[in-house]
Amino acid sequence: MMAKRNEPTKEQVEAAAGFLRDNLHLFGPQACFLETGHIDEIAYGMLRAAGKAAH
């Protein structure tokens, strides 16, 4: 469940970031262009967008 308004929790971001790190192949050949240092930010943005879409 989202904390505050559409704000993912730290635990949600960590879980989503872990999933992304473990499954970079899902991005296809473009995965080589992802800056893995920004995976947490990508995960946060994806969760926030999903939260907004759900409301």
C-alpha positions in Angstrom: 0.0 0.0 0.0 1.3 3.5 -0.8 2.3 5.7 2.0 1.2 9.3 1.8 -0.3 10.2 -1.6 1.2 8.1 -4.3 4.5 7.9 -2.5 6.1 4.5 -2.5 7.7 3.3 0.7 11.4 2.6 1.0 10.7 -1.1 1.1 8.7 -0.9 -2.1 11.5 1.0 -3.9 14.1 -1.5 -2.6 12.0 -4.5 -3.8 11.3 -2.9 -7.2 15.0 -1.9 -7.6 16.1 -5.4 -6.8 13.7 -6.8 -9.4 15.0 -4.4 -12.0 18.6 -5.3 -11.2 17.9 -9.0 -11.4 15.9 -8.6 -14.7 17.8 -6.0 -16.7 17.4 -8.3 -19.7 13.7 -7.3 -19.8 14.8 -4.0 -21.3 16.4 -5.8 -24.2 19.5 -4.5 -26.0 18.8 -1.0 -24.5 19.7 -2.4 -21.1 23.4 -1.6 -21.8 22.4 2.1 -21.8 20.8 2.1 -18.3 22.9 3.6 -15.6 22.6 1.0 -12.9 23.4 3.7 -10.3 20.0 5.1 -11.0 18.0 1.9 -10.7 16.5 3.1 -7.4 15.3 6.3 -9.0 13.8 4.4 -11.9 12.0 2.0 -9.5 10.7 5.0 -7.5 9.4 6.7 -10.6 7.7 3.5 -11.9 6.0 2.9 -8.5 4.9 6.5 -8.3 3.5 6.4 -11.8 1.7 3.2 -11.0 0.2 4.7 -7.9 -1.1 7.7 -9.8 -2.6 5.5 -12.5 -4.4 3.4 -9.9 -6.2 6.5 -8.6 
